Amino acid sequence: MPNVFGESFLDLIGFVLLLPLAGAVVNGLCGKRLNTSVVGYIGCATIGLAFLISVLVFIDLLRLSPEHRLFEKEFFTWIGSGTFTAIAGLQVDPLSTVMILVVTGVGFLIHVYSIGYMHGDEGYYRYFTYLNLFTFSMLLLVLANNFLLMFIGWEGVGLCSYLLIGYWFEKKSASSAGKKAFIVNRVGDFGFILAILLIFVTFNTVDFTEVFHSTPEHLTTGSVVATAITLLLFLGATGKSAQIPLYTWLPDAMEGPTPVSALIHAATMVTAGVYMVVRCNVLFVMSPFSLTVVAVIGGATALFAATIGLVQNDIKRVLAYSTVSQIGYMFLACGVGGFITAVFHLMTHAFFKALLFLGSGSVIHALGGEQDMRKMGGLRKKLPTTYKTFLIGTLAIAGIPPFAGFFSKDEILLEAYTKGNLIFWGLGAFAALLTAFYMFRLLFMTFHGKSRMDKDVEAHVHESPRNMLIPLIVLALLSAVGGFLGLPAASAINSFLAPVVGGGGHIGGVDGGQAHHVSQNLMFSMMGLSTGIAVVGIALAYLMYIKKPELPTQIAGMFKLIYKILLNKYYVDEIYDATIVNPTIKSSFFLWRWIDVKVIDGFVNGVARLVELNSEALRLFQTGFVRNYALSMLFGGIVIIICALFLL
Amino acid sequence: MTIPLTWYLILSGSLFTIGAVGVLVRRNALVILMSIELMLNAVNLAFVTFSRQHESMDGQIFVFFIMTVAAAEAAVGLAIVVALFKNKSTINVDDINIMKW
């Protein structure tokens, strides 16, 4: 479709990828010598430009008719070996467009915020290099046109996540949190690789379009292969998206700088698993069993993480568990077949969770690094803008209309009820109650009530600089109105994403997310119910943390065991340590001390020792006296002569 | 009257044995060098004897070579002895076992 450039903006899609990469290269190679403000500008400008191009691409895509909204730009044949080919290329369709808009848009705001937040840090250029590199990898992940290329991006974001969690690597906890994230993700990646191999064996290609178009020919519904592929894919998703059983790395990942938590561990990277499941919805639909697994894991995680979030005292950890819980919602939606709803929640979640994280960053910044909510309180007056934006974010996540989270969460609950069953709905609804409670607990403990700050900290409390507040305000706006994209009556996002879900041929009765057959009555009663649930949660939090601040301690005293279990996060980390980590370490010690040192080294050293011993005996012949040598020469000569005389 | 071949060989063998025993039992490096000369010349005598016996010049040519080598050996050997004496103030070979590590 021609425009002022004479060609379609869709052709510019490569630049969306190249710009962040260029920023990372420039900052990485010369950042040390550049002025810090230049480093910041490069970091932000590349992402900003990428966002603008994404918007242009989006507009161009809108001008195409819905069924033609698939544009592939192929660059080169990456692997060509026998019958196997992988062509490196980018795929622009509604799903990837939504993703690149979220990644570059939210990413840009967080980059801007980082300029203020990371000001004065000595690794400033390193930080922006990683951040740009992360954006590049994430864009590659969502734009890739085949599984292998997607895997490159998948690993790239994992690497950047590791680098950024361990950004303050001189701190032991930060570097080990980075390692933990990386290693836990390896488990999931293992599943992903196996899934890709299995897909290649089954389909003889790894290209998205080809795989999804030929799915009906190669897979039968409910077949073992379909279940195996999808379960392995989902294992990959649980690693990257921090679901049971691989969620333990995400709360620890809060050791990284707060904007990183906002970008990577809330808004974008952790949703990669959701994106992948939605991208492969055609495959997942082929296996009802896998879908049930996805829904169960998602629902269970949503509830499980929410209960842990109830009692945590570290402001970022509460948000981390809330992220785990919210992503659980997305998987719950996927599991019951509401793929579009999952993407919708992914988008709104990116807005309000990035907002909440950046807001908490603003609080932490103001308090000079304090993260314990027990040492906060009464910050409403001192940080007015942060408070207002944070309130919007909290309302959004709690599911109060008309904020963004209400629409997406309500839709998930509706899907869970209509397409799933009451249990799924119950899981989601109860988690929603807990979410409203712990988020308002966080809000009340931080911003309301009496100040519990240390005196010298309190003296220095100050509102954050403008470049940190503006991203907050923009995100607050998005969190406030973002939900209207998915208004049940005229859902823009539904009709936009519909071509992606269901793939080429319309498969298996799963329609584009919105349940058309749902009656108006049911819809509105569900809305009322979920709003009611949220209000109850908020009221409980109000009662416990504003009205009667002594109540939480009493309740904790009454349910000592439960409180202790929750506070210690169900001892999952301890269980993993005891069952997996420690045995691994112990067996490594065994291999080191016995197999390596004793057996392998012992063999090598033993050979050397044997040679030495023999030499010790042989060196006795070497007396060093010329006469002895002469004598042996004489004997040798005589022996040779005797031989010559008698034997020849 | 011609002297029989055996006599020459007995003389040559005796000289060689005296030289060999000298190399083995004496401790003075100079005497050892002299004993080596004795052995070489015993061999020369044997060569010349056979050369005459077989009426061929090959043996005598060999003798020239051996004499050249003997001269070179004596030069190198004496140089070593001098160097040793400078370093160790002795030419007693039992005191010189620096070849051993």
Interface residues (C-beta under 8 A of the other chain):
Chain A: R619 Q622 T623 G624 F625 V626 R627 A630 L631 L634
Chain B: A20 V23 L24 V25 I32 V93 D94 I96 N97 I98 M99 K100 W101
